[in-house]
């Protein structure tokens, strides 16, 4: 059995490749990183260091690599695979679609069945993005729906930051946390679902995509934005989460979303299950070995304050179900003041511009133009007013 993993980065190696290799699949990585592909073909194995409690070292065997620039070899291997996965990042997908399209055409010509592709991109509507992208490289009338299973996922695994000197010493070594559950759309498989421990197929994938965004991502965002507000000198998530006020707000915000999710998806989630999920997320935020920075988690305010994203999307869901959400409002207000710096002391350009606009114009303008709180969506005016009020309190030091 063969899995072709397009993208040999952290998620590809520490997560997907690990899950399938450990149950006996040959894992073939396709990537443009020459040093990684060469090392895979020299060693046919790599090491994962689990930076968690308990710590562990895993040796992953039965692997090899193909340079993505060798289009012929990559397409032939993919066409013959039993299953495939991608983990390249949304911006790189346009470069991947021609490869997949070529493999699907070859596969159909050879009389093989459909190919299931597990999409590990943390991309909303990922399956539709793939359909649209593949259609551009397939002949008109190609039976795409019956030729491929496009399996959306919810990636909850956090990958610890690796020092550059460690990468240089061993390009295959990857750090990971212990969490190892790959939630995926069970209805999208065209072939039998592989019996792989850690693979968690769900029948209502949208519910779990929303859980990831409105609990996991929301909690991270509140930690970064409120943590930076309370302790701007602290650079890591594990440091700011230890500020009592921050952890309380993180838990509170995630609990607000949990109540909204139970109302939105009756029967899918339970209070006990979501409470355990929140406890686990907070424990993982405290993991010093992850090394995640406030800058990385909070960076890119225009995207993270978008209408359907973690903060405003959560608040709209809360409003739709009549749930008071003061902690989420607090996180959104703190985001309007976020000016964390990278290792060179630089603020991310779009973040600097957004914060400057809030100060020079008004929070209302930014909430309207960036967050989409125009008043056309139910509850927008109340959400905007609550954020503006909390922002004013934070700006004058009247924080909780």
C-alpha positions as CSV (number, residue, x, y, z in Angstrom):
1,X,0.0,0.0,0.0
2,X,1.3,3.4,-1.0
3,X,0.5,6.9,0.2
4,X,1.8,9.8,-1.9
5,X,2.3,12.8,0.4
6,X,2.6,16.0,-1.6
7,X,4.5,18.4,0.6
8,X,7.3,17.1,2.9
9,X,7.1,19.8,5.4
10,X,6.3,19.6,9.1
11,X,2.7,18.5,8.7
12,X,3.5,16.1,5.9
13,X,6.3,14.4,7.9
14,X,5.2,14.7,11.5
15,X,1.6,14.0,11.0
16,X,0.3,12.4,7.8
17,X,3.4,10.5,6.9
18,X,3.8,9.3,10.4
19,X,0.2,8.0,10.7
20,X,0.4,6.0,7.5
21,X,4.0,4.8,7.7
22,X,3.5,3.3,11.2
23,X,0.8,1.0,9.9
24,X,2.9,-0.3,7.0
25,X,2.2,2.1,4.1
26,X,5.1,3.1,1.9
27,X,5.1,6.9,2.1
28,X,6.4,8.7,-1.0
29,X,7.0,12.4,-0.4
30,X,6.8,14.8,-3.3
31,X,8.4,18.2,-2.8
32,X,10.6,20.8,-4.4
33,X,13.0,20.9,-1.4
34,X,16.1,19.1,-2.9
35,X,17.9,18.5,0.4
36,X,14.8,16.8,2.0
37,X,14.2,14.6,-1.1
38,X,17.8,13.6,-1.3
39,X,18.0,12.7,2.4
40,X,14.8,10.7,2.2
41,X,16.2,8.6,-0.7
42,X,19.5,8.1,1.1
43,X,18.1,7.0,4.4
44,X,14.5,5.8,3.7
45,X,13.7,6.9,7.3
46,X,13.5,10.1,9.4
47,X,13.1,11.0,13.1
48,X,10.3,12.8,14.9
49,X,11.0,14.2,18.4
50,X,7.8,14.5,20.4
51,X,8.2,17.7,22.4
52,X,5.4,17.0,24.9
53,X,4.6,15.2,28.1
54,X,5.7,12.4,27.8
55,X,8.5,13.1,25.4
56,X,9.4,10.5,22.8
57,X,11.5,9.8,19.8
58,X,9.9,8.1,16.8
59,X,11.7,6.6,13.8
60,X,9.6,6.6,10.7
61,X,10.7,4.0,8.1
62,X,9.6,2.9,4.6
63,X,9.7,6.3,3.0
64,X,11.2,7.8,-0.1
65,X,11.0,11.0,-2.1
66,X,10.4,12.4,-5.6
67,X,11.4,15.9,-6.7
68,X,8.3,17.7,-7.7
69,X,10.2,19.2,-10.6
70,X,10.3,15.7,-12.1
71,X,6.8,16.0,-13.3
72,X,6.7,12.7,-15.1
73,X,7.9,10.6,-12.2
74,X,5.7,12.4,-9.7
75,X,2.6,12.0,-11.9
76,X,3.3,8.3,-12.6
77,X,3.8,7.6,-8.9
78,X,0.6,9.5,-7.9
79,X,-1.4,7.8,-10.6
80,X,-0.5,4.4,-9.1
81,X,-0.9,5.4,-5.4
82,X,-3.5,3.8,-3.1
83,X,-4.2,7.1,-1.5
84,X,-2.7,10.7,-1.5
85,X,-2.5,13.7,0.7
86,X,-1.4,17.3,0.4
87,X,0.2,19.7,2.9
88,X,1.8,22.5,0.9
89,X,-0.1,25.6,2.0
90,X,-2.9,27.4,0.1
91,X,-0.5,29.6,-1.8
92,X,1.3,26.7,-3.4
93,X,-1.8,24.8,-4.5
94,X,-1.9,26.3,-8.0
95,X,1.5,24.6,-8.6
96,X,0.1,21.2,-7.3
97,X,-3.1,21.1,-9.4
98,X,-1.4,20.3,-12.7
99,X,0.4,17.4,-11.1
100,X,-2.8,16.0,-9.7
101,X,-4.7,16.5,-12.9
102,X,-2.0,14.7,-14.9
103,X,-2.1,11.8,-12.4
104,X,-5.9,11.6,-12.6
105,X,-5.8,11.4,-16.4
106,X,-3.2,8.7,-16.3
107,X,-5.1,6.8,-13.7
108,X,-8.3,6.9,-15.7
109,X,-6.5,5.8,-18.9
110,X,-5.0,2.8,-17.0
111,X,-8.5,1.8,-15.8
112,X,-7.7,2.4,-12.2
113,X,-10.4,3.4,-9.7
114,X,-10.8,6.8,-8.0
115,X,-8.0,8.4,-6.0
116,X,-8.7,9.7,-2.5
117,X,-6.8,12.9,-1.6
118,X,-6.7,14.0,2.0
119,X,-6.4,17.8,1.9
120,X,-4.4,19.0,4.9
121,X,-4.4,22.7,4.1
122,X,-6.6,24.3,6.9
123,X,-8.5,25.9,4.0
124,X,-12.2,26.6,4.2
125,X,-14.2,25.0,1.3
126,X,-11.0,23.1,0.4
127,X,-12.8,20.5,-1.7
128,X,-14.3,23.2,-3.9
129,X,-11.0,24.9,-4.3
130,X,-9.5,21.7,-5.5
131,X,-12.4,21.0,-7.9
132,X,-12.0,24.5,-9.4
133,X,-8.2,24.2,-9.6
134,X,-8.2,20.7,-11.2
135,X,-10.9,21.6,-13.7
136,X,-8.5,24.1,-15.3
137,X,-6.0,21.4,-16.1
138,X,-8.4,18.6,-17.2
139,X,-10.1,18.2,-20.6
140,X,-13.7,19.3,-20.9
141,X,-16.1,16.6,-19.8
142,X,-13.5,14.8,-17.6
143,X,-15.5,12.9,-14.9
144,X,-13.8,14.6,-12.0
145,X,-16.4,13.6,-9.3
146,X,-16.1,9.9,-10.0
147,X,-12.3,10.0,-10.4
148,X,-11.3,11.6,-7.1
149,X,-12.3,11.8,-3.5
150,X,-11.5,15.3,-2.1
151,X,-11.3,14.9,1.7
152,X,-11.4,18.0,3.8
153,X,-9.6,17.9,7.2
154,X,-9.4,19.9,10.4
155,X,-5.7,20.2,11.4
156,X,-5.4,20.6,15.1
157,X,-1.8,19.5,15.5
158,X,0.6,22.2,16.6
159,X,4.2,21.9,15.2
160,X,6.9,23.2,17.6
161,X,9.2,25.8,16.1
162,X,12.6,24.3,15.1
163,X,15.8,26.4,15.3
164,X,17.4,26.9,11.9
165,X,20.7,25.4,13.1
166,X,18.8,22.2,13.9
167,X,17.3,22.1,10.4
168,X,20.7,22.6,8.9
169,X,22.2,19.7,10.9
170,X,19.4,17.3,9.9
171,X,16.9,18.4,7.2
172,X,14.6,15.4,8.0
173,X,14.4,15.8,11.8
174,X,11.0,17.2,12.8
175,X,9.5,18.2,16.1
176,X,5.9,17.4,17.0
177,X,3.5,17.5,19.9
178,X,1.8,14.3,21.1
179,X,-1.6,15.2,19.7
180,X,-2.2,12.9,16.7
181,X,-5.8,13.0,15.6
182,X,-6.5,13.8,11.9
183,X,-10.2,14.8,11.6
184,X,-11.4,14.3,8.1
185,X,-14.6,14.2,6.0
186,X,-15.8,10.6,6.2
187,X,-18.4,11.1,3.5
188,X,-15.9,12.2,0.8
189,X,-13.9,9.0,0.4
190,X,-14.5,7.2,-2.9
191,X,-12.7,4.1,-1.6
192,X,-13.0,2.3,1.7
193,X,-11.7,4.5,4.6
194,X,-8.2,3.3,5.5
195,X,-7.9,1.6,8.9
196,X,-5.3,4.0,10.2
197,X,-5.2,4.8,14.0
198,X,-5.4,8.6,14.4
199,X,-7.5,9.0,11.3
200,X,-10.9,10.3,12.6
201,X,-13.6,10.4,9.8
202,X,-16.7,12.5,10.6
203,X,-20.0,12.6,9.0
204,X,-20.6,16.4,9.7
205,X,-17.3,17.9,8.7
206,X,-18.5,21.5,8.8
207,X,-19.1,21.1,12.5
208,X,-15.5,20.2,13.1
209,X,-14.1,22.9,10.7
210,X,-16.1,25.4,12.8
211,X,-14.9,23.8,16.0
212,X,-11.3,24.3,14.9
213,X,-11.8,27.9,13.9
214,X,-14.1,29.1,16.7
215,X,-12.5,27.1,19.6
216,X,-8.9,26.2,18.7
217,X,-8.0,29.3,16.6
218,X,-10.1,31.6,18.7
219,X,-8.4,30.5,21.9
220,X,-5.0,31.1,20.2
221,X,-6.0,34.5,19.0
222,X,-7.3,35.7,22.4
223,X,-4.0,34.4,24.0
224,X,-1.9,36.4,21.5
225,X,-3.9,39.6,21.5
226,X,-4.8,39.9,25.1
227,X,-1.4,38.5,26.1
228,X,0.4,41.2,24.1
229,X,-1.8,43.9,25.7
230,X,-1.1,42.8,29.2
231,X,2.5,41.8,28.8
232,X,4.0,43.3,25.6
233,X,7.5,42.2,26.6
234,X,6.7,38.5,26.6
235,X,7.3,36.8,23.3
236,X,5.9,33.3,23.6
237,X,2.4,31.9,23.9
238,X,3.4,29.8,26.9
239,X,4.5,32.9,28.7
240,X,1.4,35.0,28.1
241,X,-1.0,32.1,28.9
242,X,0.5,32.0,32.3
243,X,-0.8,35.5,33.0
244,X,-3.9,34.7,35.0
245,X,-6.2,37.2,33.3
246,X,-5.2,35.8,29.9
247,X,-5.9,32.2,30.6
248,X,-9.2,33.1,32.1
249,X,-10.2,35.0,29.0
250,X,-9.0,32.3,26.7
251,X,-11.0,29.7,28.5
252,X,-14.0,32.0,28.6
253,X,-13.9,32.8,24.9
254,X,-13.6,29.1,23.9
255,X,-16.5,28.2,26.3
256,X,-18.6,30.9,24.6
257,X,-18.0,29.3,21.2
258,X,-18.6,25.8,22.7
259,X,-22.1,26.9,23.7
260,X,-22.8,28.3,20.3
261,X,-21.5,25.2,18.5
262,X,-23.7,22.9,20.6
263,X,-26.7,25.1,19.6
264,X,-25.6,25.3,15.9
265,X,-25.0,21.5,15.6
266,X,-27.4,19.8,18.0
267,X,-26.4,16.3,18.8
268,X,-22.9,16.6,17.3
269,X,-21.1,18.0,20.4
270,X,-21.6,17.5,24.1
271,X,-20.8,19.9,27.0
272,X,-18.4,17.3,28.5
273,X,-16.7,16.6,25.2
274,X,-16.1,20.3,24.4
275,X,-15.0,21.0,28.0
276,X,-12.4,18.2,27.7
277,X,-11.3,19.6,24.3
278,X,-10.8,23.1,25.8
279,X,-8.9,21.7,28.8
280,X,-6.6,19.9,26.3
281,X,-6.1,23.0,24.2
282,X,-5.1,25.1,27.3
283,X,-2.7,22.4,28.4
284,X,-1.1,22.5,25.0
285,X,-0.8,26.3,25.0
286,X,1.2,25.9,28.2
287,X,3.7,23.6,26.5
288,X,7.0,25.5,26.5
289,X,8.5,23.1,24.0
290,X,6.2,24.3,21.2
291,X,8.0,27.6,21.2
292,X,5.1,29.3,19.5
293,X,5.4,33.1,19.5
294,X,2.8,35.8,20.1
295,X,3.9,37.4,16.9
296,X,3.3,34.3,14.8
297,X,-0.1,33.5,16.3
298,X,-1.4,37.0,16.1
299,X,0.2,38.2,12.9
300,X,-2.0,39.2,9.9
301,X,-4.9,41.1,11.5
302,X,-6.7,41.8,8.2
303,X,-7.1,38.0,7.8
304,X,-7.8,37.1,11.4
305,X,-10.3,39.9,11.8
306,X,-12.2,39.0,8.6
307,X,-16.0,38.5,8.8
308,X,-16.0,34.7,8.8
309,X,-12.7,34.2,10.7
310,X,-12.0,33.3,14.3
311,X,-13.1,36.4,16.1
312,X,-15.9,38.1,14.2
313,X,-17.1,34.7,12.9
314,X,-17.3,33.5,16.5
315,X,-19.2,36.6,17.6
316,X,-21.7,36.2,14.8
317,X,-22.3,32.6,15.7
318,X,-22.7,33.6,19.4
319,X,-25.2,36.3,18.5
320,X,-27.2,33.9,16.3
321,X,-27.8,31.7,19.3
322,X,-28.3,34.5,21.9
323,X,-25.0,33.8,23.7
324,X,-23.3,36.6,25.6
325,X,-19.6,36.7,24.6
326,X,-17.6,39.2,26.6
327,X,-14.3,37.3,26.4
328,X,-14.5,37.0,22.6
329,X,-15.3,40.8,22.5
330,X,-12.3,41.4,24.7
331,X,-10.0,39.5,22.3
332,X,-11.3,41.3,19.3
333,X,-10.8,44.7,21.0
334,X,-7.2,43.7,22.0
335,X,-6.6,42.7,18.4
336,X,-7.1,46.4,17.4
337,X,-4.0,47.2,19.5
338,X,-1.8,44.4,18.4
339,X,1.8,45.4,17.5
340,X,3.9,42.4,18.4
341,X,7.3,42.3,16.7
342,X,9.3,39.5,15.0
343,X,12.8,38.5,15.9
344,X,14.1,41.6,14.2
345,X,11.9,43.9,16.1
346,X,9.6,44.6,13.2
347,X,5.8,44.8,13.3
348,X,4.0,42.9,10.4
349,X,3.3,45.7,7.8
350,X,-0.5,45.1,7.5
351,X,-0.9,44.9,11.3
352,X,0.9,48.2,11.7
353,X,-1.3,49.8,9.1
354,X,-4.5,48.5,10.7
355,X,-3.6,49.7,14.2
356,X,-2.5,53.1,12.8
357,X,-5.9,53.4,11.1
358,X,-7.8,52.6,14.3
359,X,-5.8,55.3,16.1
360,X,-6.0,58.0,13.3
361,X,-9.5,57.3,12.1
362,X,-11.7,55.1,14.3
363,X,-12.3,51.6,15.5
364,X,-15.7,51.8,13.9
365,X,-14.3,52.4,10.4
366,X,-12.0,49.4,10.7
367,X,-14.7,47.1,12.1
368,X,-16.8,48.1,9.1
369,X,-14.3,47.9,6.4
370,X,-12.1,45.0,7.6
371,X,-14.4,43.0,9.8
372,X,-17.5,43.5,7.6
373,X,-19.6,44.8,10.5
374,X,-21.7,47.0,8.1
375,X,-25.0,46.5,9.8
376,X,-26.4,44.3,7.0
377,X,-25.8,41.1,9.0
378,X,-28.0,40.4,12.0
379,X,-26.3,41.6,15.2
380,X,-23.5,43.6,13.5
381,X,-24.3,46.9,15.1
382,X,-24.3,45.3,18.6
383,X,-21.1,43.4,18.0
384,X,-19.4,46.6,16.7
385,X,-20.6,48.7,19.6
386,X,-19.4,46.1,22.1
387,X,-15.9,45.9,20.6
388,X,-15.6,49.7,20.4
389,X,-16.7,50.0,24.0
390,X,-14.2,47.4,25.2
391,X,-11.5,49.0,23.0
392,X,-12.0,52.3,24.7
393,X,-11.7,50.6,28.1
394,X,-8.5,49.0,27.1
395,X,-7.1,52.2,25.6
396,X,-7.6,54.0,28.9
397,X,-6.3,51.2,31.0
398,X,-9.7,50.1,32.3
399,X,-8.9,46.4,31.5
400,X,-10.2,43.5,33.6
